[in-house]
Amino acid sequence: MWQELLFLTNVFASFFMTGLIWLVQLVHYPSFRYVSEENYLNFQKHHIHSIDKVVIPVMVPEITTSFALTWFDGFLSLNALGFYLVLLIWISTALFSVPAHSKLESGKDIDAINRLVSTNWIRTILWTLKSGLSFYLLIGFAG
């Protein structure tokens, strides 16, 4: 029963983050371009402090349940593939998103915004793949 709960928590987290990342990719990050210079620092500060309250409570359970499922199913299982996708998401976040946001904390920078938007496609694609895999496993789980 507890392994099913881990799995369903993982599926929910992946689906949630996939929906959120598509919204961020298509609407939120591109809108950074339209915030005025004089309001940009307050906007960026608000974004950083607000988005953390949404993503951290979901990303942490996603990676921990992904690892737990991999531990129980084996490191060559389909759940392991999901874990590796989540690891790539975290690596992409650390390598691309965090530095871009750090740069933007000092003021509006169109190049940094463009890098943020373009490199965020990595996370968008990875989370979409993770949700597709989760859906495939969920169908097998339910069947």
Secondary structure per residue as TSV (DSSP state, phi and psi in degrees):
chain	resnum	aa	ss	phi	psi
A	1	M	-	360.0	-42.5
A	2	W	H	-67.0	-32.5
A	3	Q	H	-68.6	-35.4
A	4	E	H	-65.1	-39.1
A	5	L	H	-64.6	-42.0
A	6	L	H	-58.3	-46.7
A	7	F	H	-62.2	-47.3
A	8	L	H	-66.9	-36.0
A	9	T	H	-62.2	-42.9
A	10	N	H	-63.6	-43.9
A	11	V	H	-62.8	-47.3
A	12	F	H	-58.2	-46.7
A	13	A	H	-61.0	-42.6
A	14	S	H	-66.1	-43.8
A	15	F	H	-63.2	-44.3
A	16	F	H	-59.8	-49.7
A	17	M	H	-66.8	-32.1
A	18	T	H	-66.3	-45.6
A	19	G	H	-61.1	-43.1
A	20	L	H	-65.5	-43.7
A	21	I	H	-67.0	-33.9
A	22	W	H	-66.2	-39.9
A	23	L	H	-62.9	-44.9
A	24	V	I	-62.8	-44.1
A	25	Q	I	-67.4	-42.2
A	26	L	I	-91.2	-24.4
A	27	V	I	-120.2	-56.9
A	28	H	I	-69.2	-57.7
A	29	Y	H	-61.2	-43.7
A	30	P	H	-60.5	-28.6
A	31	S	H	-68.9	-16.6
A	32	F	G	-57.2	-29.8
A	33	R	G	-65.4	-24.3
A	34	Y	G	-99.7	0.4
A	35	V	S	-81.8	134.2
A	36	S	-	-65.8	155.7
A	37	E	H	-56.1	-44.0
A	38	E	H	-69.8	-24.4
A	39	N	H	-99.0	-4.6
A	40	Y	H	-64.4	-44.9
A	41	L	H	-60.7	-42.4
A	42	N	H	-65.5	-39.7
A	43	F	H	-61.1	-48.6
A	44	Q	H	-63.7	-41.6
A	45	K	H	-61.7	-45.0
A	46	H	H	-61.2	-45.0
A	47	H	H	-57.4	-51.5
A	48	I	H	-60.4	-45.6
A	49	H	H	-74.3	-27.5
A	50	S	H	-85.2	-43.0
A	51	I	H	-67.1	-34.0
A	52	D	H	-58.6	-36.0
A	53	K	H	-68.3	-21.2
A	54	V	H	-93.6	-45.2
A	55	V	H	-85.3	-37.1
A	56	I	H	-62.1	-44.2
A	57	P	H	-66.2	-9.7
A	58	V	H	-108.9	-39.6
A	59	M	H	-67.1	-38.0
A	60	V	H	-66.1	-48.8
A	61	P	H	-61.9	-33.6
A	62	E	H	-62.7	-47.5
A	63	I	H	-71.4	-36.0
A	64	T	H	-70.7	-40.7
A	65	T	H	-71.1	-33.2
A	66	S	H	-61.7	-44.8
A	67	F	H	-64.8	-44.5
A	68	A	H	-61.0	-43.5
A	69	L	H	-64.0	-36.8
A	70	T	H	-66.5	-41.0
A	71	W	H	-59.8	-42.7
A	72	F	H	-79.9	-34.0
A	73	D	H	-93.1	-17.9
A	74	G	-	107.3	152.9
A	75	F	T	-80.6	3.1
A	76	L	T	-118.8	16.4
A	77	S	S	-88.2	171.7
A	78	L	H	-65.2	-34.4
A	79	N	H	-64.1	-34.2
A	80	A	H	-63.7	-40.8
A	81	L	H	-57.3	-42.5
A	82	G	H	-60.5	-42.1
A	83	F	H	-62.2	-42.8
A	84	Y	H	-64.7	-36.8
A	85	L	H	-63.0	-42.8
A	86	V	H	-65.3	-39.7
A	87	L	H	-60.1	-42.4
A	88	L	H	-62.8	-36.0
A	89	I	H	-62.3	-46.5
A	90	W	H	-64.3	-40.7
A	91	I	H	-64.0	-44.3
A	92	S	H	-61.2	-41.2
A	93	T	I	-59.6	-47.0
A	94	A	I	-67.7	-39.0
A	95	L	I	-81.1	-31.9
A	96	F	I	-117.4	-52.9
A	97	S	I	-70.6	-47.4
A	98	V	H	-61.7	-47.6
A	99	P	H	-62.2	-37.9
A	100	A	H	-64.4	-44.5
A	101	H	H	-65.4	-36.6
A	102	S	H	-61.9	-42.8
A	103	K	H	-61.7	-40.6
A	104	L	H	-73.0	-15.2
A	105	E	T	-68.8	-17.1
A	106	S	T	-95.8	-1.3
A	107	G	S	141.8	170.7
A	108	K	-	-66.5	129.1
A	109	D	-	-142.0	105.4
A	110	I	H	-59.9	-38.1
A	111	D	H	-62.6	-42.4
A	112	A	H	-66.2	-39.1
A	113	I	H	-63.2	-45.3
A	114	N	H	-62.7	-39.4
A	115	R	H	-63.6	-42.1
A	116	L	H	-59.5	-46.9
A	117	V	H	-65.7	-46.5
A	118	S	H	-69.9	-41.6
A	119	T	H	-75.8	-20.4
A	120	N	H	-68.3	-17.4
A	121	W	H	-59.0	-30.4
A	122	I	H	-59.8	-51.4
A	123	R	H	-65.3	-38.8
A	124	T	H	-61.1	-45.9
A	125	I	H	-67.5	-44.3
A	126	L	H	-62.4	-43.3
A	127	W	H	-67.7	-34.1
A	128	T	H	-65.2	-43.1
A	129	L	H	-62.5	-42.5
A	130	K	H	-61.3	-42.3
A	131	S	H	-67.9	-38.1
A	132	G	H	-60.9	-45.0
A	133	L	H	-62.8	-43.5
A	134	S	H	-60.9	-42.0
A	135	F	H	-63.0	-43.6
A	136	Y	H	-58.9	-46.1
A	137	L	H	-68.3	-34.9
A	138	L	H	-65.2	-42.3
A	139	I	H	-61.5	-42.0
A	140	G	H	-66.5	-36.4
A	141	F	H	-66.8	-41.1
A	142	A	H	-78.2	-24.6
A	143	G	-	-85.0	360.0
